Amino acid sequence: MNPKKKQTPLELLHQAYKDSPNAVDFCNWYSLNRIALKDAERQLIIETYDAAIEDAEMDLERVFNGVEYWTIFYKKP
């Protein structure tokens, strides 16, 4: 069973752009969510790093592949 796919900060930004009726609304959304987007990006980096360490600890023969982690957790079908 695959985990539910998360949205990346870039995907959130793209969705907000598509959903905004005009540029002013998008700019308002961005100014309100800029810090949350930066925190989400930072968290994504931390989670990827932690997953790499866990993966290396569990299977030392297999080198962590960031593309594999991305595919499992973020890639949409």
Stockholm file with secondary structure:
# STOCKHOLM 1.0

chainA/1-77         MNPKKKQTPLELLHQAYKDSPNAVDFCNWYSLNRIALKDAERQLIIETYDAAIEDAEMDLERVFNGVEYWTIFYKKP
#=GR chainA/1-77 SS CCCCCCCCHHHHHHHHHHHCSSHHHHHHHHHHHHHHHHHHHHHHHHHHHHHHHHHHHHCTTSCCCHHHHHHHHTCCC
#=GC SS_cons        CCCCCCCCHHHHHHHHHHHCSSHHHHHHHHHHHHHHHHHHHHHHHHHHHHHHHHHHHHCTTSCCCHHHHHHHHTCCC
//
